[in-house]
Amino acid sequence: QVQLVESGGGLVQAGGSLRLSCAVAGITFSRNPMYWYRQAPGKQREYVAFISSGGSTNYADSVKGRFTISRDNAKNTVYLQMNSLKPEDTAVYYCNHRSSITTSYWGQGTQVTVSS
């Protein structure tokens, strides 16, 4: 059974930093790419970042240069380091694993609130 559990969210002032974690179980973590998404109130869920099994990364333009995705295969965990946070980064953040084109797994999400 695939399980993804996010943690690390919270309330932070603009300009601050947070590190999100996503603990993954039920897959061969080291062989799988992972994603971070976010959903702000009243908006659709949007892509944030990607990391391949080999460590290659990609970011949405809105977070490029401020956020860093990384992984620790020994801990089956993917991270999202978020620096220079802005109020528009306020959202529920989700990690995501895709086992196929049609099958996708999500965690429960972790709330990030950035005050101005």
Backbone torsions as a table, in degrees:
resi	resn	phi	psi	omega
1	GLN	NA	126.8	-179.5
2	VAL	-80.3	130.7	177.1
3	GLN	-134.2	135.4	175.8
4	LEU	-127.3	127.3	-177.7
5	VAL	-128.6	111.5	178.9
6	GLU	-87.5	152.4	174.7
7	SER	-156.1	168.4	174.4
8	GLY	104.6	-4.5	178.5
9	GLY	-71.0	173.2	179.3
10	GLY	166.3	-167.6	179.1
11	LEU	-103.5	129.0	-178.8
12	VAL	-142.7	151.4	177.0
13	GLN	-78.4	154.7	176.1
14	ALA	-54.4	137.3	-176.4
15	GLY	93.0	-11.6	-178.7
16	GLY	-82.5	-174.0	-176.2
17	SER	-134.1	152.8	172.0
18	LEU	-144.6	152.1	171.4
19	ARG	-121.4	119.5	176.7
20	LEU	-92.6	147.6	176.3
21	SER	-125.2	150.1	174.6
22	CYS	-136.7	109.2	177.6
23	ALA	-87.0	130.8	-173.1
24	VAL	-118.3	137.1	176.1
25	ALA	-136.2	154.4	173.9
26	GLY	93.8	1.4	176.6
27	ILE	-135.6	164.3	171.2
28	THR	-81.2	89.9	-167.2
29	PHE	-55.5	-45.0	-172.4
30	SER	-62.8	-20.0	-177.3
31	ARG	-95.4	0.5	-171.3
32	ASN	-119.4	137.5	170.7
33	PRO	-70.9	158.0	179.6
34	MET	-135.4	155.5	-177.7
35	TYR	-130.3	154.2	165.1
36	TRP	-118.1	137.2	173.5
37	TYR	-128.6	168.6	173.8
38	ARG	-146.0	155.9	178.1
39	GLN	-137.6	116.1	177.7
40	ALA	-87.8	158.4	-179.9
41	PRO	-56.1	129.0	177.2
42	GLY	76.6	6.2	-177.8
43	LYS	-122.6	162.9	175.9
44	GLN	-75.2	154.8	175.1
45	ARG	-63.7	136.9	-176.9
46	GLU	-129.1	150.3	178.6
47	TYR	-68.1	139.9	178.2
48	VAL	-117.1	-53.2	-174.0
49	ALA	-159.6	160.3	-178.2
50	PHE	-138.9	144.3	171.2
51	ILE	-136.1	130.6	179.9
52	SER	-80.2	172.4	177.1
53	SER	-62.7	-27.4	-179.6
54	GLY	-91.1	-2.1	176.3
55	GLY	99.8	0.9	174.4
56	SER	-68.4	146.1	-174.1
57	THR	-128.2	159.4	175.9
58	ASN	-149.6	147.2	-175.9
59	TYR	-134.5	151.1	168.2
60	ALA	-66.3	148.0	-178.2
61	ASP	-58.6	-31.8	-175.4
62	SER	-68.3	-19.1	-177.7
63	VAL	-118.7	-5.2	-176.9
64	LYS	-58.4	131.9	-179.6
65	GLY	88.4	-11.3	179.9
66	ARG	-116.6	-33.6	-177.7
67	PHE	-107.7	148.1	176.3
68	THR	-134.2	124.4	175.4
69	ILE	-96.8	140.6	178.4
70	SER	-149.0	171.3	-179.3
71	ARG	-143.5	150.7	173.7
72	ASP	-124.8	101.0	-175.3
73	ASN	-67.3	-26.4	178.1
74	ALA	-68.6	-26.1	-178.4
75	LYS	-106.6	2.1	-177.2
76	ASN	50.9	45.7	-174.1
77	THR	-134.0	138.9	172.6
78	VAL	-114.0	142.8	-175.3
79	TYR	-119.7	157.8	170.6
80	LEU	-135.9	105.2	175.7
81	GLN	-85.9	122.9	-175.9
82	MET	-118.4	115.3	179.0
83	ASN	-114.7	164.5	178.2
84	SER	49.0	48.2	-175.6
85	LEU	-65.1	145.6	-179.3
86	LYS	-120.4	157.0	177.4
87	PRO	-55.2	-32.4	-179.9
88	GLU	-72.8	-5.0	173.1
89	ASP	-84.1	-5.7	178.7
90	THR	-61.0	124.7	-176.0
91	ALA	-178.2	170.3	165.7
92	VAL	-90.2	127.4	-177.4
93	TYR	-102.8	134.0	-176.8
94	TYR	-125.7	140.1	167.1
95	CYS	-96.0	158.6	-170.2
96	ASN	-144.4	138.3	172.8
97	HIS	-126.5	134.4	178.1
98	ARG	-112.5	115.9	179.7
99	SER	-86.8	-18.6	176.8
100	SER	-160.4	179.1	178.7
101	ILE	-61.5	-30.9	-174.4
102	THR	-106.8	-5.4	-175.9
103	THR	-121.3	122.8	-175.5
104	SER	-135.5	141.3	179.9
105	TYR	-117.2	142.2	-178.2
106	TRP	-128.6	148.9	168.8
107	GLY	-81.8	-174.6	-178.7
108	GLN	-82.3	-13.2	179.2
109	GLY	90.9	156.5	175.2
110	THR	-135.3	132.9	-174.4
111	GLN	-80.6	130.3	171.8
112	VAL	-118.5	123.7	178.9
113	THR	-123.9	124.1	-179.4
114	VAL	-113.5	117.8	-179.4
115	SER	-91.4	148.2	-178.7
116	SER	-89.9	NA	NA
